[in-house]
Amino acid sequence: DAGVIQSPRHEVTEMGQEVTLRCKPISGHDYLFWYRQTMMRGLELLIYFNNNVPIDDSGMPEDRFSAKMPNASFSTLKIQPSEPRDSAVYFCASSSGLAGGPSPFFGPGTRLTVL
Amino acid sequence: AQSVSQHNHHVILSEAASLELGCNYSYGGTVNLFWYVQYPGQHLQLLLKYFSGDPLVKGIKGFEAEFIKSKFSFNLRKPSVQWSDTAEYFCAVSTYGNNRLAFGKGNQVVVIP
């Protein structure tokens, strides 16, 4: 298996622009997580899905952030409009709900820089 | 909500030295516990996890962790580190029936050859 795939790996954009991050989870995993990593706040859970349905989005910072999972093999995290404080590494992770609880496998991350 | 504390955010040690990283969590119920490692420029990888059973958990690359329920702790250990263990280490906790994984701030470990 190729693992969790994220694209793009790096994104540089200007303030006010729309940014879309993409994730392909590991085949067969029924949980998908979006995390954000910054020096100040560490790793924060933004939202997670179970069987393509958003379960907990309490970590989404504000209305500028939205996430979708139209099918079991694809998810997007969108920021519109982007701001410099959104600069961070965004990780997607997936896991299976079997075996006692999810232990997520992480993707390589998207490093977002908003100028 | 549960929280995770990791102390000694920066650790520098020589090869062959022993490593112990502390992790404490705040939650009184049943928990699942994890240690992840992030090598420079790479994504997070699972080192080990505890769900139930033997509180001493052995993971990959010679790491182990011990769950002490009375102390709300899940400390990570390795008896003899190598230069390749230079990385950032994250402790994480989820509660039974809740799939939110809360991470600590991480420990940056540098091993000097």
Boltz contact constraints between the chains, C-beta under 6 A:
constraints:
  - contact:
      token1: [A, 42]
      token2: [B, 105]
      max_distance: 6.0
  - contact:
      token1: [A, 43]
      token2: [B, 103]
      max_distance: 6.0
  - contact:
      token1: [A, 45]
      token2: [B, 100]
      max_distance: 6.0
  - contact:
      token1: [A, 100]
      token2: [B, 51]
      max_distance: 6.0
  - contact:
      token1: [A, 101]
      token2: [B, 32]
      max_distance: 6.0
  - contact:
      token1: [A, 102]
      token2: [B, 99]
      max_distance: 6.0
  - contact:
      token1: [A, 103]
      token2: [B, 46]
      max_distance: 6.0
  - contact:
      token1: [A, 103]
      token2: [B, 49]
      max_distance: 6.0
  - contact:
      token1: [A, 106]
      token2: [B, 43]
      max_distance: 6.0
  - contact:
      token1: [A, 106]
      token2: [B, 44]
      max_distance: 6.0
  - contact:
      token1: [A, 108]
      token2: [B, 43]
      max_distance: 6.0
  - contact:
      token1: [A, 109]
      token2: [B, 43]
      max_distance: 6.0
